[in-house]
């Protein structure tokens, strides 16, 4: 798990360097991780009730992959 966290932090730092308006901090990392967890939880919750179609699920997973 710590290797994944370190990789996410490294990728987020690289993204922050490319964007002039974004400055890297630990609070940015925590916010990024929490927002990802919340979005995955909502996808999982919706999945149990079959509210999302297969194309929407694929689009959501693709979006998450692009963010990484």
PDB file of N, CA, C, O and CB in Angstrom:
ATOM      1  N   UNK A   1       0.821  -1.196   0.000  1.00  0.00           N
ATOM      2  CA  UNK A   1       0.000   0.000   0.000  1.00  0.00           C
ATOM      3  C   UNK A   1       0.865   1.261   0.000  1.00  0.00           C
ATOM      4  O   UNK A   1       0.519   2.248  -0.648  1.00  0.00           O
ATOM      5  CB  UNK A   1      -0.934  -0.002   1.207  1.00  0.00           C
ATOM      6  N   UNK A   2       1.980   1.234   0.716  1.00  0.00           N
ATOM      7  CA  UNK A   2       2.821   2.424   0.774  1.00  0.00           C
ATOM      8  C   UNK A   2       3.458   2.719  -0.583  1.00  0.00           C
ATOM      9  O   UNK A   2       3.680   3.882  -0.920  1.00  0.00           O
ATOM     10  CB  UNK A   2       3.904   2.254   1.838  1.00  0.00           C
ATOM     11  N   UNK A   3       3.756   1.670  -1.370  1.00  0.00           N
ATOM     12  CA  UNK A   3       4.303   1.897  -2.708  1.00  0.00           C
ATOM     13  C   UNK A   3       3.273   2.578  -3.593  1.00  0.00           C
ATOM     14  O   UNK A   3       3.616   3.448  -4.394  1.00  0.00           O
ATOM     15  CB  UNK A   3       4.757   0.573  -3.343  1.00  0.00           C
ATOM     16  N   UNK A   4       1.998   2.181  -3.452  1.00  0.00           N
ATOM     17  CA  UNK A   4       0.937   2.816  -4.232  1.00  0.00           C
ATOM     18  C   UNK A   4       0.783   4.272  -3.834  1.00  0.00           C
ATOM     19  O   UNK A   4       0.603   5.139  -4.689  1.00  0.00           O
ATOM     20  CB  UNK A   4      -0.391   2.072  -4.048  1.00  0.00           C
ATOM     21  N   UNK A   5       0.850   4.541  -2.547  1.00  0.00           N
ATOM     22  CA  UNK A   5       0.726   5.918  -2.057  1.00  0.00           C
ATOM     23  C   UNK A   5       1.893   6.769  -2.551  1.00  0.00           C
ATOM     24  O   UNK A   5       1.701   7.917  -2.950  1.00  0.00           O
ATOM     25  CB  UNK A   5       0.664   5.943  -0.513  1.00  0.00           C
ATOM     26  N   UNK A   6       3.076   6.220  -2.524  1.00  0.00           N
ATOM     27  CA  UNK A   6       4.244   6.951  -3.003  1.00  0.00           C
ATOM     28  C   UNK A   6       4.133   7.234  -4.498  1.00  0.00           C
ATOM     29  O   UNK A   6       4.508   8.317  -4.948  1.00  0.00           O
ATOM     30  CB  UNK A   6       5.527   6.165  -2.706  1.00  0.00           C
ATOM     31  N   UNK A   7       3.624   6.279  -5.273  1.00  0.00           N
ATOM     32  CA  UNK A   7       3.453   6.479  -6.710  1.00  0.00           C
ATOM     33  C   UNK A   7       2.404   7.546  -6.992  1.00  0.00           C
ATOM     34  O   UNK A   7       2.587   8.378  -7.880  1.00  0.00           O
ATOM     35  CB  UNK A   7       3.062   5.166  -7.389  1.00  0.00           C
ATOM     36  N   UNK A   8       1.307   7.527  -6.242  1.00  0.00           N
ATOM     37  CA  UNK A   8       0.268   8.540  -6.415  1.00  0.00           C
ATOM     38  C   UNK A   8       0.824   9.915  -6.082  1.00  0.00           C
ATOM     39  O   UNK A   8       0.573  10.879  -6.804  1.00  0.00           O
ATOM     40  CB  UNK A   8      -0.958   8.227  -5.532  1.00  0.00           C
ATOM     41  N   UNK A   9       1.576  10.011  -4.994  1.00  0.00           N
ATOM     42  CA  UNK A   9       2.175  11.297  -4.609  1.00  0.00           C
ATOM     43  C   UNK A   9       3.135  11.789  -5.686  1.00  0.00           C
ATOM     44  O   UNK A   9       3.144  12.976  -6.014  1.00  0.00           O
ATOM     45  CB  UNK A   9       2.915  11.169  -3.260  1.00  0.00           C
ATOM     46  N   UNK A  10       3.939  10.890  -6.235  1.00  0.00           N
ATOM     47  CA  UNK A  10       4.883  11.262  -7.286  1.00  0.00           C
ATOM     48  C   UNK A  10       4.147  11.751  -8.531  1.00  0.00           C
ATOM     49  O   UNK A  10       4.527  12.763  -9.120  1.00  0.00           O
ATOM     50  CB  UNK A  10       5.788  10.072  -7.639  1.00  0.00           C
ATOM     51  N   UNK A  11       3.102  11.039  -8.931  1.00  0.00           N
ATOM     52  CA  UNK A  11       2.326  11.437 -10.107  1.00  0.00           C
ATOM     53  C   UNK A  11       1.616  12.764  -9.883  1.00  0.00           C
ATOM     54  O   UNK A  11       1.522  13.587 -10.794  1.00  0.00           O
ATOM     55  CB  UNK A  11       1.308  10.358 -10.460  1.00  0.00           C
ATOM     56  N   UNK A  12       1.119  12.968  -8.675  1.00  0.00           N
ATOM     57  CA  UNK A  12       0.430  14.226  -8.371  1.00  0.00           C
ATOM     58  C   UNK A  12       1.411  15.396  -8.372  1.00  0.00           C
ATOM     59  O   UNK A  12       1.070  16.491  -8.819  1.00  0.00           O
ATOM     60  CB  UNK A  12      -0.284  14.134  -7.009  1.00  0.00           C
ATOM     61  N   UNK A  13       2.623  15.171  -7.875  1.00  0.00           N
ATOM     62  CA  UNK A  13       3.654  16.218  -7.922  1.00  0.00           C
ATOM     63  C   UNK A  13       3.991  16.577  -9.369  1.00  0.00           C
ATOM     64  O   UNK A  13       4.143  17.752  -9.706  1.00  0.00           O
ATOM     65  CB  UNK A  13       4.931  15.758  -7.177  1.00  0.00           C
ATOM     66  N   UNK A  14       4.104  15.559 -10.217  1.00  0.00           N
ATOM     67  CA  UNK A  14       4.413  15.801 -11.627  1.00  0.00           C
ATOM     68  C   UNK A  14       3.285  16.591 -12.285  1.00  0.00           C
ATOM     69  O   UNK A  14       3.538  17.490 -13.088  1.00  0.00           O
ATOM     70  CB  UNK A  14       4.642  14.467 -12.374  1.00  0.00           C
ATOM     71  N   UNK A  15       2.042  16.256 -11.946  1.00  0.00           N
ATOM     72  CA  UNK A  15       0.911  17.000 -12.491  1.00  0.00           C
ATOM     73  C   UNK A  15       0.928  18.452 -12.007  1.00  0.00           C
ATOM     74  O   UNK A  15       0.672  19.376 -12.779  1.00  0.00           O
ATOM     75  CB  UNK A  15      -0.413  16.324 -12.098  1.00  0.00           C
ATOM     76  N   UNK A  16       1.229  18.640 -10.728  1.00  0.00           N
ATOM     77  CA  UNK A  16       1.262  19.997 -10.161  1.00  0.00           C
ATOM     78  C   UNK A  16       2.344  20.844 -10.816  1.00  0.00           C
ATOM     79  O   UNK A  16       2.172  22.054 -10.969  1.00  0.00           O
ATOM     80  CB  UNK A  16       1.493  19.940  -8.646  1.00  0.00           C
ATOM     81  N   UNK A  17       3.443  20.234 -11.201  1.00  0.00           N
ATOM     82  CA  UNK A  17       4.514  20.982 -11.872  1.00  0.00           C
ATOM     83  C   UNK A  17       4.079  21.458 -13.250  1.00  0.00           C
ATOM     84  O   UNK A  17       4.494  22.527 -13.698  1.00  0.00           O
ATOM     85  CB  UNK A  17       5.772  20.118 -11.995  1.00  0.00           C
ATOM     86  N   UNK A  18       3.242  20.667 -13.926  1.00  0.00           N
ATOM     87  CA  UNK A  18       2.780  21.032 -15.272  1.00  0.00           C
ATOM     88  C   UNK A  18       1.701  22.101 -15.245  1.00  0.00           C
ATOM     89  O   UNK A  18       1.552  22.850 -16.210  1.00  0.00           O
ATOM     90  CB  UNK A  18       2.257  19.807 -15.995  1.00  0.00           C
ATOM     91  N   UNK A  19       0.948  22.186 -14.160  1.00  0.00           N
ATOM     92  CA  UNK A  19      -0.141  23.166 -14.057  1.00  0.00           C
ATOM     93  C   UNK A  19       0.321  24.326 -13.194  1.00  0.00           C
ATOM     94  O   UNK A  19       0.729  24.134 -12.048  1.00  0.00           O
ATOM     95  CB  UNK A  19      -1.433  22.519 -13.466  1.00  0.00           C
ATOM     96  N   UNK A  20       0.257  25.514 -13.737  1.00  0.00           N
ATOM     97  CA  UNK A  20       0.752  26.683 -13.016  1.00  0.00           C
ATOM     98  C   UNK A  20      -0.133  27.063 -11.831  1.00  0.00           C
ATOM     99  O   UNK A  20       0.353  27.626 -10.851  1.00  0.00           O
ATOM    100  CB  UNK A  20       0.865  27.857 -13.959  1.00  0.00           C
ATOM    101  N   UNK A  21      -1.426  26.760 -11.913  1.00  0.00           N
ATOM    102  CA  UNK A  21      -2.351  27.158 -10.857  1.00  0.00           C
ATOM    103  C   UNK A  21      -2.417  26.166  -9.703  1.00  0.00           C
ATOM    104  O   UNK A  21      -3.040  26.450  -8.680  1.00  0.00           O
ATOM    105  CB  UNK A  21      -3.719  27.340 -11.431  1.00  0.00           C
ATOM    106  N   UNK A  22      -1.787  25.010  -9.853  1.00  0.00           N
ATOM    107  CA  UNK A  22      -1.856  23.973  -8.824  1.00  0.00           C
ATOM    108  C   UNK A  22      -0.504  23.887  -8.120  1.00  0.00           C
ATOM    109  O   UNK A  22       0.541  23.781  -8.763  1.00  0.00           O
ATOM    110  CB  UNK A  22      -2.252  22.592  -9.440  1.00  0.00           C
ATOM    111  N   UNK A  23      -0.541  23.935  -6.796  1.00  0.00           N
ATOM    112  CA  UNK A  23       0.672  23.797  -6.000  1.00  0.00           C
ATOM    113  C   UNK A  23       0.551  22.549  -5.148  1.00  0.00           C
ATOM    114  O   UNK A  23      -0.456  22.353  -4.468  1.00  0.00           O
ATOM    115  CB  UNK A  23       0.916  25.052  -5.116  1.00  0.00           C
ATOM    116  N   UNK A  24       1.570  21.705  -5.179  1.00  0.00           N
ATOM    117  CA  UNK A  24       1.524  20.439  -4.459  1.00  0.00           C
ATOM    118  C   UNK A  24       1.665  20.672  -2.955  1.00  0.00           C
ATOM    119  O   UNK A  24       2.482  21.477  -2.505  1.00  0.00           O
ATOM    120  CB  UNK A  24       2.628  19.495  -4.960  1.00  0.00           C
ATOM    121  N   UNK A  25       0.860  19.957  -2.205  1.00  0.00           N
ATOM    122  CA  UNK A  25       0.980  19.919  -0.749  1.00  0.00           C
ATOM    123  C   UNK A  25       0.395  18.600  -0.269  1.00  0.00           C
ATOM    124  O   UNK A  25      -0.267  17.890  -1.025  1.00  0.00           O
ATOM    125  CB  UNK A  25       0.256  21.139  -0.076  1.00  0.00           C
ATOM    126  N   UNK A  26       0.645  18.281   0.987  1.00  0.00           N
ATOM    127  CA  UNK A  26       0.088  17.047   1.542  1.00  0.00           C
ATOM    128  C   UNK A  26      -1.434  17.111   1.591  1.00  0.00           C
ATOM    129  O   UNK A  26      -2.103  16.090   1.434  1.00  0.00           O
ATOM    130  CB  UNK A  26       0.650  16.788   2.945  1.00  0.00           C
ATOM    131  N   UNK A  27      -1.978  18.296   1.807  1.00  0.00           N
ATOM    132  CA  UNK A  27      -3.440  18.421   1.832  1.00  0.00           C
ATOM    133  C   UNK A  27      -4.031  18.166   0.447  1.00  0.00           C
ATOM    134  O   UNK A  27      -5.136  17.636   0.339  1.00  0.00           O
ATOM    135  CB  UNK A  27      -3.854  19.817   2.335  1.00  0.00           C
ATOM    136  N   UNK A  28      -3.313  18.536  -0.612  1.00  0.00           N
ATOM    137  CA  UNK A  28      -3.766  18.230  -1.969  1.00  0.00           C
ATOM    138  C   UNK A  28      -3.778  16.725  -2.194  1.00  0.00           C
ATOM    139  O   UNK A  28      -4.713  16.193  -2.792  1.00  0.00           O
ATOM    140  CB  UNK A  28      -2.867  18.920  -3.013  1.00  0.00           C
ATOM    141  N   UNK A  29      -2.750  16.040  -1.720  1.00  0.00           N
ATOM    142  CA  UNK A  29      -2.676  14.588  -1.843  1.00  0.00           C
ATOM    143  C   UNK A  29      -3.829  13.925  -1.102  1.00  0.00           C
ATOM    144  O   UNK A  29      -4.468  13.022  -1.642  1.00  0.00           O
ATOM    145  CB  UNK A  29      -1.336  14.072  -1.308  1.00  0.00           C
ATOM    146  N   UNK A  30      -4.101  14.351   0.107  1.00  0.00           N
ATOM    147  CA  UNK A  30      -5.193  13.772   0.898  1.00  0.00           C
ATOM    148  C   UNK A  30      -6.532  14.043   0.229  1.00  0.00           C
ATOM    149  O   UNK A  30      -7.380  13.153   0.164  1.00  0.00           O
ATOM    150  CB  UNK A  30      -5.190  14.340   2.333  1.00  0.00           C
ATOM    151  N   UNK A  31      -6.731  15.249  -0.263  1.00  0.00           N
ATOM    152  CA  UNK A  31      -7.987  15.586  -0.948  1.00  0.00           C
ATOM    153  C   UNK A  31      -8.165  14.735  -2.202  1.00  0.00           C
ATOM    154  O   UNK A  31      -9.264  14.256  -2.483  1.00  0.00           O
ATOM    155  CB  UNK A  31      -8.018  17.085  -1.318  1.00  0.00           C
ATOM    156  N   UNK A  32      -7.087  14.549  -2.948  1.00  0.00           N
ATOM    157  CA  UNK A  32      -7.134  13.749  -4.162  1.00  0.00           C
ATOM    158  C   UNK A  32      -7.505  12.303  -3.848  1.00  0.00           C
ATOM    159  O   UNK A  32      -8.336  11.708  -4.533  1.00  0.00           O
ATOM    160  CB  UNK A  32      -5.791  13.805  -4.889  1.00  0.00           C
ATOM    161  N   UNK A  33      -6.893  11.744  -2.818  1.00  0.00           N
ATOM    162  CA  UNK A  33      -7.174  10.359  -2.438  1.00  0.00           C
ATOM    163  C   UNK A  33      -8.598  10.214  -1.928  1.00  0.00           C
ATOM    164  O   UNK A  33      -9.292   9.266  -2.295  1.00  0.00           O
ATOM    165  CB  UNK A  33      -6.184   9.883  -1.371  1.00  0.00           C
ATOM    166  N   UNK A  34      -9.046  11.147  -1.083  1.00  0.00           N
ATOM    167  CA  UNK A  34     -10.407  11.064  -0.552  1.00  0.00           C
ATOM    168  C   UNK A  34     -11.457  11.210  -1.651  1.00  0.00           C
ATOM    169  O   UNK A  34     -12.475  10.516  -1.639  1.00  0.00           O
ATOM    170  CB  UNK A  34     -10.620  12.135   0.511  1.00  0.00           C
ATOM    171  N   UNK A  35     -11.212  12.104  -2.593  1.00  0.00           N
ATOM    172  CA  UNK A  35     -12.186  12.258  -3.678  1.00  0.00           C
ATOM    173  C   UNK A  35     -12.236  11.000  -4.539  1.00  0.00           C
ATOM    174  O   UNK A  35     -13.304  10.622  -5.020  1.00  0.00           O
ATOM    175  CB  UNK A  35     -11.840  13.482  -4.548  1.00  0.00           C
ATOM    176  N   UNK A  36     -11.103  10.356  -4.735  1.00  0.00           N
ATOM    177  CA  UNK A  36     -11.083   9.096  -5.470  1.00  0.00           C
ATOM    178  C   UNK A  36     -11.821   7.997  -4.740  1.00  0.00           C
ATOM    179  O   UNK A  36     -12.558   7.221  -5.348  1.00  0.00           O
ATOM    180  CB  UNK A  36      -9.667   8.667  -5.726  1.00  0.00           C
ATOM    181  N   UNK A  37     -11.621   7.932  -3.424  1.00  0.00           N
ATOM    182  CA  UNK A  37     -12.320   6.922  -2.623  1.00  0.00           C
ATOM    183  C   UNK A  37     -13.822   7.152  -2.668  1.00  0.00           C
ATOM    184  O   UNK A  37     -14.597   6.208  -2.818  1.00  0.00           O
ATOM    185  CB  UNK A  37     -11.824   6.943  -1.166  1.00  0.00           C
ATOM    186  N   UNK A  38     -14.231   8.414  -2.535  1.00  0.00           N
ATOM    187  CA  UNK A  38     -15.660   8.719  -2.560  1.00  0.00           C
ATOM    188  C   UNK A  38     -16.277   8.412  -3.918  1.00  0.00           C
ATOM    189  O   UNK A  38     -17.404   7.923  -3.990  1.00  0.00           O
ATOM    190  CB  UNK A  38     -15.893  10.181  -2.205  1.00  0.00           C
ATOM    191  N   UNK A  39     -15.553   8.693  -4.987  1.00  0.00           N
ATOM    192  CA  UNK A  39     -16.110   8.405  -6.308  1.00  0.00           C
ATOM    193  C   UNK A  39     -16.191   6.897  -6.537  1.00  0.00           C
ATOM    194  O   UNK A  39     -17.154   6.417  -7.135  1.00  0.00           O
ATOM    195  CB  UNK A  39     -15.261   9.069  -7.411  1.00  0.00           C
ATOM    196  N   UNK A  40     -15.199   6.148  -6.074  1.00  0.00           N
ATOM    197  CA  UNK A  40     -15.258   4.698  -6.205  1.00  0.00           C
ATOM    198  C   UNK A  40     -16.365   4.106  -5.340  1.00  0.00           C
ATOM    199  O   UNK A  40     -17.018   3.141  -5.737  1.00  0.00           O
ATOM    200  CB  UNK A  40     -13.916   4.081  -5.833  1.00  0.00           C
ATOM    201  N   UNK A  41     -16.576   4.681  -4.158  1.00  0.00           N
ATOM    202  CA  UNK A  41     -17.632   4.191  -3.277  1.00  0.00           C
ATOM    203  C   UNK A  41     -18.998   4.442  -3.899  1.00  0.00           C
ATOM    204  O   UNK A  41     -19.896   3.607  -3.793  1.00  0.00           O
ATOM    205  CB  UNK A  41     -17.542   4.861  -1.895  1.00  0.00           C
ATOM    206  N   UNK A  42     -19.155   5.584  -4.542  1.00  0.00           N
ATOM    207  CA  UNK A  42     -20.445   5.865  -5.171  1.00  0.00           C
ATOM    208  C   UNK A  42     -20.675   4.949  -6.367  1.00  0.00           C
ATOM    209  O   UNK A  42     -21.808   4.548  -6.631  1.00  0.00           O
ATOM    210  CB  UNK A  42     -20.521   7.336  -5.608  1.00  0.00           C
ATOM    211  N   UNK A  43     -19.614   4.616  -7.089  1.00  0.00           N
ATOM    212  CA  UNK A  43     -19.745   3.682  -8.208  1.00  0.00           C
ATOM    213  C   UNK A  43     -20.126   2.304  -7.681  1.00  0.00           C
ATOM    214  O   UNK A  43     -21.000   1.641  -8.239  1.00  0.00           O
ATOM    215  CB  UNK A  43     -18.430   3.608  -9.025  1.00  0.00           C
ATOM    216  N   UNK A  44     -19.468   1.874  -6.605  1.00  0.00           N
ATOM    217  CA  UNK A  44     -19.776   0.567  -6.024  1.00  0.00           C
ATOM    218  C   UNK A  44     -21.194   0.534  -5.481  1.00  0.00           C
ATOM    219  O   UNK A  44     -21.906  -0.457  -5.645  1.00  0.00           O
ATOM    220  CB  UNK A  44     -18.782   0.225  -4.911  1.00  0.00           C
ATOM    221  N   UNK A  45     -21.605   1.622  -4.834  1.00  0.00           N
ATOM    222  CA  UNK A  45     -22.945   1.689  -4.272  1.00  0.00           C
ATOM    223  C   UNK A  45     -23.994   1.652  -5.378  1.00  0.00           C
ATOM    224  O   UNK A  45     -24.997   0.946  -5.270  1.00  0.00           O
ATOM    225  CB  UNK A  45     -23.107   2.954  -3.424  1.00  0.00           C
ATOM    226  N   UNK A  46     -23.759   2.406  -6.426  1.00  0.00           N
ATOM    227  CA  UNK A  46     -24.695   2.413  -7.547  1.00  0.00           C
ATOM    228  C   UNK A  46     -24.705   1.079  -8.269  1.00  0.00           C
ATOM    229  O   UNK A  46     -25.736   0.648  -8.785  1.00  0.00           O
ATOM    230  CB  UNK A  46     -24.348   3.525  -8.521  1.00  0.00           C
ATOM    231  N   UNK A  47     -23.556   0.432  -8.303  1.00  0.00           N
ATOM    232  CA  UNK A  47     -23.450  -0.852  -8.984  1.00  0.00           C
ATOM    233  C   UNK A  47     -24.322  -1.901  -8.302  1.00  0.00           C
ATOM    234  O   UNK A  47     -24.879  -2.770  -8.973  1.00  0.00           O
ATOM    235  CB  UNK A  47     -21.991  -1.319  -9.022  1.00  0.00           C
ATOM    236  N   UNK A  48     -24.445  -1.831  -6.979  1.00  0.00           N
ATOM    237  CA  UNK A  48     -25.253  -2.824  -6.278  1.00  0.00           C
ATOM    238  C   UNK A  48     -26.727  -2.685  -6.627  1.00  0.00           C
ATOM    239  O   UNK A  48     -27.475  -3.660  -6.557  1.00  0.00           O
ATOM    240  CB  UNK A  48     -25.060  -2.697  -4.773  1.00  0.00           C
ATOM    241  N   UNK A  49     -27.143  -1.509  -6.993  1.00  0.00           N
ATOM    242  CA  UNK A  49     -28.541  -1.287  -7.358  1.00  0.00           C
ATOM    243  C   UNK A  49     -28.757  -1.245  -8.864  1.00  0.00           C
ATOM    244  O   UNK A  49     -29.862  -0.958  -9.325  1.00  0.00           O
ATOM    245  CB  UNK A  49     -29.031  -0.003  -6.745  1.00  0.00           C
ATOM    246  N   UNK A  50     -27.711  -1.528  -9.631  1.00  0.00           N
ATOM    247  CA  UNK A  50     -27.776  -1.569 -11.091  1.00  0.00           C
ATOM    248  C   UNK A  50     -28.299  -0.271 -11.695  1.00  0.00           C
ATOM    249  O   UNK A  50     -29.084  -0.293 -12.643  1.00  0.00           O
ATOM    250  CB  UNK A  50     -28.650  -2.716 -11.530  1.00  0.00           C
ATOM    251  N   UNK A  51     -27.862   0.855 -11.144  1.00  0.00           N
ATOM    252  CA  UNK A  51     -28.277   2.152 -11.679  1.00  0.00           C
ATOM    253  C   UNK A  51     -27.399   2.618 -12.832  1.00  0.00           C
ATOM    254  O   UNK A  51     -27.798   3.489 -13.605  1.00  0.00           O
ATOM    255  CB  UNK A  51     -28.262   3.190 -10.583  1.00  0.00           C
ATOM    256  N   UNK A  52     -26.208   2.045 -12.951  1.00  0.00           N
ATOM    257  CA  UNK A  52     -25.305   2.460 -14.014  1.00  0.00           C
ATOM    258  C   UNK A  52     -25.303   1.438 -15.137  1.00  0.00           C
ATOM    259  O   UNK A  52     -25.276   0.232 -14.890  1.00  0.00           O
ATOM    260  CB  UNK A  52     -23.890   2.659 -13.472  1.00  0.00           C
ATOM    261  N   UNK A  53     -25.331   1.919 -16.355  1.00  0.00           N
ATOM    262  CA  UNK A  53     -25.225   1.012 -17.490  1.00  0.00           C
ATOM    263  C   UNK A  53     -23.760   0.625 -17.674  1.00  0.00           C
ATOM    264  O   UNK A  53     -22.873   1.246 -17.089  1.00  0.00           O
ATOM    265  CB  UNK A  53     -25.797   1.663 -18.785  1.00  0.00           C
ATOM    266  N   UNK A  54     -23.511  -0.385 -18.473  1.00  0.00           N
ATOM    267  CA  UNK A  54     -22.143  -0.846 -18.700  1.00  0.00           C
ATOM    268  C   UNK A  54     -21.284   0.234 -19.339  1.00  0.00           C
ATOM    269  O   UNK A  54     -20.100   0.345 -19.020  1.00  0.00           O
ATOM    270  CB  UNK A  54     -22.144  -2.088 -19.576  1.00  0.00           C
ATOM    271  N   UNK A  55     -21.850   1.025 -20.227  1.00  0.00           N
ATOM    272  CA  UNK A  55     -21.062   2.074 -20.879  1.00  0.00           C
ATOM    273  C   UNK A  55     -20.682   3.160 -19.882  1.00  0.00           C
ATOM    274  O   UNK A  55     -19.587   3.716 -19.973  1.00  0.00           O
ATOM    275  CB  UNK A  55     -21.841   2.684 -22.055  1.00  0.00           C
ATOM    276  N   UNK A  56     -21.561   3.476 -18.930  1.00  0.00           N
ATOM    277  CA  UNK A  56     -21.243   4.467 -17.910  1.00  0.00           C
ATOM    278  C   UNK A  56     -20.170   3.944 -16.963  1.00  0.00           C
ATOM    279  O   UNK A  56     -19.303   4.702 -16.528  1.00  0.00           O
ATOM    280  CB  UNK A  56     -22.501   4.849 -17.124  1.00  0.00           C
ATOM    281  N   UNK A  57     -20.221   2.663 -16.645  1.00  0.00           N
ATOM    282  CA  UNK A  57     -19.196   2.066 -15.783  1.00  0.00           C
ATOM    283  C   UNK A  57     -17.837   2.139 -16.462  1.00  0.00           C
ATOM    284  O   UNK A  57     -16.839   2.495 -15.836  1.00  0.00           O
ATOM    285  CB  UNK A  57     -19.549   0.599 -15.442  1.00  0.00           C
ATOM    286  N   UNK A  58     -17.804   1.798 -17.753  1.00  0.00           N
ATOM    287  CA  UNK A  58     -16.548   1.838 -18.489  1.00  0.00           C
ATOM    288  C   UNK A  58     -16.019   3.265 -18.584  1.00  0.00           C
ATOM    289  O   UNK A  58     -14.815   3.489 -18.468  1.00  0.00           O
ATOM    290  CB  UNK A  58     -16.730   1.246 -19.886  1.00  0.00           C
ATOM    291  N   UNK A  59     -16.911   4.228 -18.795  1.00  0.00           N
ATOM    292  CA  UNK A  59     -16.496   5.624 -18.890  1.00  0.00           C
ATOM    293  C   UNK A  59     -15.928   6.104 -17.543  1.00  0.00           C
ATOM    294  O   UNK A  59     -14.938   6.836 -17.513  1.00  0.00           O
ATOM    295  CB  UNK A  59     -17.690   6.514 -19.325  1.00  0.00           C
ATOM    296  N   UNK A  60     -16.547   5.696 -16.447  1.00  0.00           N
ATOM    297  CA  UNK A  60     -16.062   6.083 -15.130  1.00  0.00           C
ATOM    298  C   UNK A  60     -14.688   5.481 -14.852  1.00  0.00           C
ATOM    299  O   UNK A  60     -13.799   6.169 -14.352  1.00  0.00           O
ATOM    300  CB  UNK A  60     -17.054   5.654 -14.052  1.00  0.00           C
ATOM    301  N   UNK A  61     -14.512   4.212 -15.170  1.00  0.00           N
ATOM    302  CA  UNK A  61     -13.221   3.556 -14.944  1.00  0.00           C
ATOM    303  C   UNK A  61     -12.153   4.153 -15.861  1.00  0.00           C
ATOM    304  O   UNK A  61     -10.996   4.277 -15.460  1.00  0.00           O
ATOM    305  CB  UNK A  61     -13.337   2.029 -15.178  1.00  0.00           C
ATOM    306  N   UNK A  62     -12.527   4.521 -17.079  1.00  0.00           N
ATOM    307  CA  UNK A  62     -11.589   5.135 -17.999  1.00  0.00           C
ATOM    308  C   UNK A  62     -11.160   6.498 -17.489  1.00  0.00           C
ATOM    309  O   UNK A  62      -9.991   6.868 -17.600  1.00  0.00           O
ATOM    310  CB  UNK A  62     -12.201   5.255 -19.389  1.00  0.00           C
ATOM    311  N   UNK A  63     -12.103   7.246 -16.931  1.00  0.00           N
ATOM    312  CA  UNK A  63     -11.809   8.554 -16.374  1.00  0.00           C
ATOM    313  C   UNK A  63     -10.852   8.440 -15.197  1.00  0.00           C
ATOM    314  O   UNK A  63      -9.932   9.248 -15.061  1.00  0.00           O
ATOM    315  CB  UNK A  63     -13.093   9.250 -15.944  1.00  0.00           C
ATOM    316  N   UNK A  64     -11.061   7.448 -14.352  1.00  0.00           N
ATOM    317  CA  UNK A  64     -10.186   7.228 -13.213  1.00  0.00           C
ATOM    318  C   UNK A  64      -8.788   6.854 -13.695  1.00  0.00           C
ATOM    319  O   UNK A  64      -7.794   7.313 -13.132  1.00  0.00           O
ATOM    320  CB  UNK A  64     -10.754   6.131 -12.295  1.00  0.00           C
ATOM    321  N   UNK A  65      -8.708   6.031 -14.722  1.00  0.00           N
ATOM    322  CA  UNK A  65      -7.412   5.640 -15.275  1.00  0.00           C
ATOM    323  C   UNK A  65      -6.678   6.844 -15.838  1.00  0.00           C
ATOM    324  O   UNK A  65      -5.462   6.955 -15.684  1.00  0.00           O
ATOM    325  CB  UNK A  65      -7.589   4.578 -16.362  1.00  0.00           C
ATOM    326  N   UNK A  66      -7.404   7.752 -16.490  1.00  0.00           N
ATOM    327  CA  UNK A  66      -6.783   8.954 -17.047  1.00  0.00           C
ATOM    328  C   UNK A  66      -6.267   9.858 -15.949  1.00  0.00           C
ATOM    329  O   UNK A  66      -5.230  10.500 -16.118  1.00  0.00           O
ATOM    330  CB  UNK A  66      -7.771   9.713 -17.922  1.00  0.00           C
ATOM    331  N   UNK A  67      -6.976   9.924 -14.810  1.00  0.00           N
ATOM    332  CA  UNK A  67      -6.530  10.757 -13.701  1.00  0.00           C
ATOM    333  C   UNK A  67      -5.220  10.245 -13.121  1.00  0.00           C
ATOM    334  O   UNK A  67      -4.372  11.029 -12.695  1.00  0.00           O
ATOM    335  CB  UNK A  67      -7.597  10.812 -12.614  1.00  0.00           C
ATOM    336  N   UNK A  68      -5.060   8.925 -13.108  1.00  0.00           N
ATOM    337  CA  UNK A  68      -3.828   8.349 -12.568  1.00  0.00           C
ATOM    338  C   UNK A  68      -2.688   8.698 -13.478  1.00  0.00           C
ATOM    339  O   UNK A  68      -1.548   8.314 -13.216  1.00  0.00           O
ATOM    340  CB  UNK A  68      -3.939   6.821 -12.402  1.00  0.00           C
TER     341      UNK A  68
END
